[in-house]
Amino acid sequence: MTLPQGRRVTAKLGGLLAALPTLFLGSGCASGVYQASKLPVQFMAAAPLNLEAINLGGLADRSVSAEVIQPGDLLEITMVTDYTKLTTTTTPVRVADDGGVVVPLIGKVAVSGLSAEQAEQVIAAESVHRGVFRTPCINVSMKQCRTNKVTVVGAVNQPGTHDLPRGSCSLLAALTAAGGLSKEAGTEVEIKRTDSRALAPGGPAGGPPRVAGGASGEAALAAYQAVPAAPLIMTVSLTAAASGQQRPPDLRDGDVVYVPKRTLPPVHVLGLVAKPGEFPYPPNQELRVLGALALAGGISNSAAEDILVIRHLPNHKEPIKIAVSLQAAEDGPDNIVLAPADTVMVEQTPATVTLDLLKTFFSFGFYTRPLF
């Protein structure tokens, strides 16, 4: 005899409920699965690196004092040319790449590396030695320090070309001029230099070709990538420099600083959630199990309790599995920190299957016609 449709559904539901114990027979803690509350330390996710909490003071260099004359500086030299009338002449002179200045009536004099007072003494001595004056009165003052054009591109808030005083031309000064690191910044910085002469001690400081002034954003990044000469690229670890384990090089005119973005593998949330899929791991902060479930729209089955976190570890061929209790996660202990590339699986259990079947049955019964 053929049963009415409603009775057939009831019979099918009863059969499935009766079979649930056998469907999940042997379920429980499987081999190789670690409990979240007893997870070994070596399997825990590393604390996320927060660049905002790192003291970047170690990026400052030992810049030459602005009091010391360097190539490219603009000086003013004042001389008394007539003692009877106290006539003076003031001449602006630029320090050449070789460190010398051309002084009127006296000629070329090397002043690089000297203070203004020392330069006065050297110029006076040369004027006497060359027979120009017998008791010269010479004054040297710094009119303008040379500036270096440094281009900063990548994960910074204000990318572009910035003028940095040569007395403060450190990696820290460059990043500060660029508005600081963005939230997506990685932990390493590349410094591109196209003129190897700038690395030689005592070599000309203004040698490297300049990136076009005013470049910003994508244009500046294109300039970084399109420098025709074979550049020297130096990599600086921000964490190592901040701790004093690495000393960043002094920046020179024409250098390009590139801050790559930090790319973290996404986490995947699957199973009994409203919106399963992959979600980006937030930079500079940790992501826990409940946070990942929230990204996926929350649990889709109110009876769900068992969660499995699958984690790939370096030097491990097979991933490890971490069992998480939803109740224990809400209470705190099992709400563990996730690692980038983790997979969070909200699993089916006898309770979730039963609830789904009941929902299906009552939904079906509500919309079907009467049995008799």
C-alpha positions in Angstrom: 0.0 0.0 0.0 1.3 3.4 -0.9 1.6 5.8 2.1 0.4 9.4 1.9 3.2 11.9 1.2 3.3 13.2 4.8 3.6 9.7 6.2 6.4 8.8 3.8 8.3 11.9 5.1 7.7 10.9 8.7 8.9 7.4 8.0 12.0 8.6 6.3 12.8 11.0 9.1 12.4 8.2 11.6 14.8 6.0 9.7 17.4 8.7 9.5 17.2 9.4 13.2 17.5 5.8 14.0 20.6 5.5 11.8 22.4 8.5 13.4 24.2 6.5 16.1 25.8 4.3 13.4 26.6 7.2 11.2 28.7 8.8 13.9 29.9 5.5 15.5 33.5 5.8 16.5 33.5 9.6 16.2 35.5 11.6 18.8 39.1 12.5 19.3 40.9 11.1 16.2 44.6 10.4 16.1 46.7 13.4 15.4 44.1 15.9 16.7 45.2 18.3 19.4 42.9 19.8 21.9 43.0 23.6 21.8 43.3 23.9 25.6 46.3 21.6 25.6 48.0 22.8 22.4 51.8 22.4 22.6 53.7 25.7 22.5 55.5 24.9 19.3 52.2 24.5 17.5 50.7 27.8 18.6 50.4 30.7 16.2 53.1 33.3 16.5 52.1 36.7 17.9 51.4 39.1 15.0 54.1 41.7 14.3 52.8 45.2 15.1 55.1 47.7 13.4 53.5 50.5 15.3 54.8 49.0 18.5 58.4 48.8 17.2 60.8 51.6 18.2 62.2 52.7 14.8 64.8 54.9 16.4 67.4 52.4 15.4 66.8 53.5 11.8 68.5 56.8 12.4 72.0 57.1 11.1 75.1 58.9 12.3 74.5 61.8 10.1 77.2 64.5 9.7 76.5 67.6 11.8 75.1 70.5 9.8 78.0 72.5 11.3 80.5 70.5 9.2 81.0 71.7 5.6 80.2 69.1 3.0 80.1 69.1 -0.9 77.1 70.8 -2.2 76.8 73.3 0.7 76.4 77.0 -0.1 78.7 79.2 1.9 79.2 82.9 2.3 82.7 84.2 2.6 83.3 87.7 3.8 86.7 89.4 3.6 88.0 92.8 4.6 89.7 94.1 1.5 90.6 97.6 2.7 91.6 98.2 6.3 91.7 101.9 6.0 88.1 102.1 4.9 87.0 98.7 6.4 85.6 97.8 3.0 84.3 94.2 3.0 83.2 91.9 0.2 80.8 89.0 0.7 80.7 86.2 -1.9 78.4 83.1 -2.0 80.4 80.0 -3.0 79.3 76.4 -3.6 81.4 73.6 -2.2 82.4 71.4 -5.2 82.2 67.6 -5.3 85.9 67.5 -4.5 85.4 69.5 -1.3 86.9 72.8 -2.5 85.6 76.3 -2.9 87.0 79.0 -5.2 87.7 82.1 -3.0 88.0 85.5 -4.8 91.6 86.7 -5.1 92.9 83.5 -3.3 91.8 80.6 -5.6 90.6 77.2 -4.7 90.8 76.0 -1.1 89.7 72.6 0.3 87.1 73.1 3.1 85.1 69.9 3.1 84.9 68.3 6.6 85.8 71.5 8.4 83.7 73.7 10.6 83.2 77.3 9.6 85.9 78.5 12.1 88.4 76.0 10.8 87.6 77.0 7.2 88.3 80.6 8.1 91.7 79.7 9.4 92.5 77.5 6.4 91.5 80.3 3.9 93.4 82.9 5.8 96.5 80.7 5.9 96.3 80.0 2.2 95.9 83.7 1.4 99.1 84.5 3.3 100.9 81.5 1.8 100.0 82.7 -1.7 101.0 86.3 -1.0 97.5 87.8 -1.4 97.1 89.2 2.2 99.4 89.6 5.1 96.8 89.8 7.9 93.5 88.8 6.4 90.2 89.1 8.2 87.9 86.3 6.8 84.5 85.1 7.9 82.8 82.0 6.7 79.1 81.2 7.4 76.8 78.4 6.2 74.1 79.9 4.0 72.4 76.7 2.9 73.1 73.0 3.6 72.9 70.7 0.6 69.7 68.6 0.5 69.3 65.1 -0.9 66.4 64.1 -3.0 65.2 60.7 -1.8 62.2 58.9 -3.3 60.1 56.7 -1.0 57.5 54.4 -2.6 55.4 51.4 -1.6 53.6 50.9 1.7 53.9 54.4 3.1 51.3 57.1 3.7 52.8 59.8 1.5 54.9 58.2 -1.3 57.0 60.6 -3.5 60.3 62.4 -3.7 61.3 64.3 -0.6 64.1 66.8 0.1 66.1 65.7 3.2 68.9 67.9 4.7 72.2 66.2 4.4 72.7 66.5 8.1 69.6 64.3 8.7 69.4 61.9 5.8 68.6 58.6 7.6 66.2 55.9 6.7 64.1 57.1 9.7 64.0 60.6 8.3 62.9 59.4 4.8 60.1 57.3 6.3 59.0 60.2 8.4 59.0 62.5 5.4 56.8 60.0 3.6 54.2 60.1 6.4 55.3 56.9 8.1 54.6 53.3 7.3 51.1 52.2 6.2 49.2 49.4 7.9 50.1 47.1 5.0 53.9 47.7 5.4 56.1 44.7 5.5 59.1 44.2 7.9 61.8 44.8 5.3 62.8 47.8 3.3 64.8 48.0 0.1 67.2 50.8 -0.7 68.1 51.2 -4.4 71.2 53.0 -5.3 72.3 53.5 -8.9 75.8 55.1 -8.5 78.3 52.8 -6.8 80.6 55.8 -6.4 78.3 57.0 -3.6 79.4 54.0 -1.6 83.1 54.8 -1.7 84.5 56.6 1.4 85.1 60.2 0.4 83.4 59.8 -2.9 81.1 62.5 -4.4 77.8 62.7 -2.6 75.8 64.2 -5.4 76.6 61.6 -8.0 73.5 59.4 -8.4 71.0 60.4 -11.0 67.8 61.9 -9.5 64.3 60.5 -9.9 62.1 63.2 -11.3 61.1 65.6 -8.6 57.5 65.7 -7.6 56.8 62.0 -8.4 54.3 60.4 -6.2 52.3 57.3 -5.8 52.2 55.0 -8.8 54.5 57.4 -10.8 57.1 57.2 -8.1 56.8 53.4 -8.0 57.2 53.3 -11.8 60.3 55.4 -11.5 61.7 52.9 -8.9 61.2 50.1 -11.3 62.5 51.8 -14.4 65.9 53.0 -13.3 68.0 52.0 -16.3 71.4 51.5 -14.5 72.1 48.2 -12.7 71.4 49.3 -9.2 72.8 48.2 -5.9 69.9 47.0 -3.7 70.3 46.9 0.0 67.8 45.2 2.3 67.1 46.5 5.8 65.1 44.5 8.3 63.1 47.0 10.4 63.0 44.6 13.4 66.7 44.0 13.2 67.5 47.7 12.9 65.2 48.6 15.7 66.9 46.1 18.0 70.4 47.3 17.0 71.3 44.1 15.2 71.6 45.9 11.8 72.7 49.4 11.0 70.9 51.0 8.0 73.1 52.7 5.5 73.2 56.5 5.2 70.9 57.7 2.4 72.4 59.6 -0.5 71.0 61.9 -3.2 69.0 59.9 -5.7 68.4 56.9 -3.5 65.0 55.2 -3.8 63.4 53.6 -0.7 60.9 50.9 -1.4 58.6 49.5 1.4 57.0 46.3 0.1 53.5 45.4 1.4 53.2 42.6 3.8 51.3 39.7 2.2 49.6 37.3 4.6 47.8 34.2 3.4 44.1 34.4 4.0 42.2 32.2 6.5 39.5 29.8 5.2 36.2 29.3 7.1 34.2 26.4 6.0 31.4 24.1 7.1 28.3 25.3 9.1 28.7 29.0 8.7 26.6 31.6 6.9 29.2 32.7 4.4 31.9 30.1 3.9 35.0 31.3 2.1 38.5 32.9 2.5 39.1 36.1 4.4 42.2 38.3 4.6 44.3 38.1 7.7 44.2 41.5 9.3 47.7 43.2 9.5 49.2 44.3 12.8 46.6 42.4 14.9 45.7 38.9 15.9 42.7 36.9 14.6 41.0 34.4 16.8 38.5 31.6 16.2 35.4 33.6 17.1 36.7 36.5 15.0 37.0 34.2 12.0 33.5 32.9 12.5 32.2 36.5 12.7 33.9 37.2 9.3 32.0 34.2 7.9 28.6 35.6 9.1 28.4 33.4 12.2 27.3 29.8 12.8 24.5 28.6 10.5 23.3 25.7 12.8 22.6 26.5 16.4 23.5 23.0 17.4 27.0 23.3 16.1 29.7 22.7 18.8 32.7 21.1 17.2 35.3 23.1 15.3 38.4 21.8 13.6 41.4 24.2 12.9 43.8 22.9 10.3 47.2 24.5 10.5 50.3 24.1 8.2 53.6 24.5 10.0 57.1 25.0 8.6 59.2 21.8 8.4 56.0 19.7 8.8 54.9 17.7 5.8 51.4 17.1 7.2 49.2 19.8 8.7 48.1 19.5 12.4 44.5 19.5 13.5 43.3 21.4 16.5 39.9 20.5 18.1 38.0 23.6 19.4 34.8 23.6 21.4 32.5 26.4 20.5 31.3 26.7 24.1 34.8 26.7 25.4 35.8 29.3 22.8 33.0 31.6 24.0 34.1 31.1 27.5 37.7 32.0 26.5 40.1 29.0 26.7 39.5 27.6 23.2 39.3 30.9 21.4 42.9 30.5 20.2 44.8 32.8 17.9 44.8 31.7 14.3 47.8 31.8 12.0 47.7 33.0 8.4 46.6 30.2 6.1 44.6 28.4 8.8 41.4 26.6 7.9 38.5 26.7 10.3 36.0 24.0 9.8 32.6 24.0 11.7 31.8 20.3 11.7 28.6 18.3 11.3 27.6 16.3 14.4 24.6 14.1 15.2 23.0 17.1 16.9 23.5 19.4 13.8 22.2 16.7 11.4 19.2 16.1 13.7 18.4 19.8 13.8 18.7 20.1 10.0 16.3 17.2 9.5 13.8 18.6 12.0 14.0 22.0 10.2 13.4 20.3 6.9 10.5 18.2 8.2 8.6 21.0 9.8 9.3 23.3 6.9 8.0 20.7 4.5 5.0 19.8 6.7 4.0 23.5 7.0 3.8 24.0 3.2 2.2 20.6 2.3 -1.5 20.0 2.0 -3.3 18.0 4.8 -2.7 14.3 4.9 -6.4 13.4 4.8 
